Amino acid sequence: MEFVAGPPARWHLTLRDGSLLELWADGYGIEDGAYEFSVLVRATEEEQGKADVVAWTPADPRRVMVAVARLATGSVQNVHTATGPARDGTCVCRPFLPEE
């Protein structure tokens, strides 16, 4: 598998228990009550069989969206894109709500 859209973006999720989860994905959507993060990759049929493919591109069957994480919306307090970390390791991200 190879990334199609370049390196994935960095995301921070603050969970309701106060934990911070960092993950890398091209983007996310809300599906069946869960945040679903995915990446766009070029993958062989064999590689696709070993991954959780959530979408295919009509023009090229080797270009697919692969899920990298799913979290119930009720367990997530906040989701935001992440820029480079501050020198002290704290988050320097601009929080946003899922409605944005």
Secondary structure, DSSP 8 states (H G I E B T S, - for coil): -EESSSS-EEEEEEETTS-EEEEEESEEEEETTEEEEEEEEE--HHHHHTS-EEEE-SS-TTEEEEEEEEEEGGGEEEEEE--S--TTS------B-TT-
